[in-house]
Amino acid sequence: MGHAGAAAFAVRYLGSGPVEALPRPELRCVREGERAPVGQAEFRRVLGRFASGVTVVTAPGAEGGPGPAGFACQSFSSLSLEPPLVCFMVGRASTTWPRIARAGVFCVNVLGAGQDELCRGFAVSGADKFAGVAYDPAPVSGSPRLAGAAAWIDCTVHAVHTGGDHLIVVGRVDALGTDGPPQPLLFHQGRFARLAGD
């Protein structure tokens, strides 16, 4: 299935409105009643010890439709060297994801140290996230490439998989670069952080 087919499938899968999360699958290796499942608060507390980078995933606007789409995304990773693939995770109830899926392309903007407020702006729902934000079109997809980002990865949608209450979006890398400062913006234990010495 090509990127257009994957995106079309994702749009059909999501429908036109918000998607309710699927029931959580039974994924434990112990019998019912042997131990209590992990609570959400404890899950977040422990996983919060894993420091991650912070990205903004963007897509171009539809011709004659709304402007560009974008959202702050902490769940991003490289996936494959051959072919070059990356992936990000997005909540199934996201209102931004259907617009990215329809575009069939996206750009991952790796935020640099000092772009905390930019990240907060893309984390809100329902606002014009691009108001006052400087960007230019990524070379292949035309997705917004945010000014000052530490790195950018221009992609086409390669595959979409389900993962509990999230979707796992795989992108094939078409172009990438490191135009901004090398210091990344980090997220750790619920707060933004920077590398020591920044």
N, C-alpha and C positions, 0 to 999 in steps of 0.2 A: 504494500500500500504506500503510495507516494505521500509527500507532505500535504498536498491538497486533500487527498482522500482521508488521511489521518485527521486533519482539521475538520473536514466535513463530518466524519464520524463523531468527533468530540462535540460538535455543535448539535448533532441529532441526539447524542447521548444526554446532553445537558438540557435540551429543550429550550423553550423561549423564556422560561422563568427560573427562579432560584431552585436549586436541587436539594432535596432533603438528604441528609447523610444516611448511607446504608447502615443496617444493623452491624455492630462490630462482629467480625468473624471470631470463631473460637480457635485461637491459635496457641493455646498453652499445651505443654507436654505433660501436664499432671492431670489426674482425675478430678472431676467436680468435687468440691468440698475438701480437697487436700490442703489447699491454702487459698487465702483471699486473693482476688486479682489485684493488680497494682492500681492504686488510686491515682486520679489525674493530678492532684496537687503534688504527690510524691514523684510522679513521672516527670512533671515540669521541673521540680526542684533538682532532681538528680541530673536530668539532661541539660539543665541550665549551666552545669559545670563545663559543658563542651563549648568552647569559644568558637564562634563562626564569623565569617565575613558577612557583609551586608550588601545586597544588590537591589536594584530596581529593574524589573522586567518591563519592557515597553513594546508597543506595537503601533504601526501606523494607523491613522484613521481611515475609515471607508470613504470612497469617493462620494461626495454629496451627503455624507452622513456625519456622525459625531467626530470630534477630533481624535487625536491619538489616545491610546490607553496605556496605563501603567500601574504597577503596584510594587510596594516594598516586599522583598522576598529574602528571608534568611536561609531557606532550605534550597540551596543550590550546590551543585557539584559537577566536576568533570566526570565523564563516564567512560569514554573510549578514545584511544589514540588513532586506531584504524578500523572503521572510519572515525573522523573526529566528531565525538558526540559529547554533549553536556545534558544535564537534566535539572529541573526545578520541580518543587512540589507546591501545589496550590489547593486551597480548600475547595471542596466540591460546591459549596454555596457561594463562592466568589462571584461578584457581579462583573468583575473586570475580565476574568478568564474567558467567557464566551466571546468577547470582542477580540481577544488575542487569537483564539481558536479560529474565528472567522477570517482573520487576516492570514493565518497559516504561516506567519513569520514572527520573529521577535528579536529583540536585542537585550542582552543581559549587561547592565551597567554596574560594574563593581565599584562601590562607593569608596572614596578616599577619606582619610582622617579629616575631620572638620566638616563633613557633609551630614552631620546629625540632623539638622533642621530639614534638609532636603529629604532625608529618609522619612521623617515624621510627616511631611507633606504628602508623601506617596502612601503612607500607612492609613490615611483617613478614607472614609467611604463617602461618596456622594458629592465631593467638592471638585472644583476644576483643579486637578493636580498639577497641570502644566502652567498655571498662571504665574508669570514672572520667572519661569524656569528657562534658562538658556540651553538650547540643544541644536544639533544639526542632524540631517538624515544619515543613518548608517549606510555604507556604500552599496550593499546588496539588497537588503530588505526595505530600506527607507524608514525603518523604525527610529524613534528618537534616540540619539546618542547624546547623553547628558554631559554638559560642559563640566570639566573638573573631575570626572570619574577616573579612578585609578586604572581601570581597564574596561574594555567593551568587547562583547562577543556577539556577532551578528549571525542569526540562525534561521533555519526553516524547521517547521514542526515535522519531526520524523516518526514519532509514535506517542500514544497516550495510553497510560495504564491506570487502573484503579489501585488505590492503596488505602483501605479503610475510609476515613472521612476526607481523604485528599485524592488528588489526581497526580500522577507522576508523568510529567511532560518531558519527552526526550527531544532534543534539538540537534540537527546536523549543522555543524559550524561551517559557515560560508566565508567569513572574514573575521578578523579580530585585531586588537591593537592595545597599546598602553600609552595613550596620549597624556594622561594626567600624572599627578605625583605618585610615587611608588608606595607611600604609606597607606595601608588599608584602614577602613573603619571596621571595628570589631564589635560583636555583641556577646556579652558574657553575664550570666546571672541576672538577666532582666535589664541590663544597662549597657549603654554604648561604652566602648573602651578603645584605647589606642595602644600600640606597641610601646614598650618602655623606651624612653628617649625621644619620643615624638613630641 
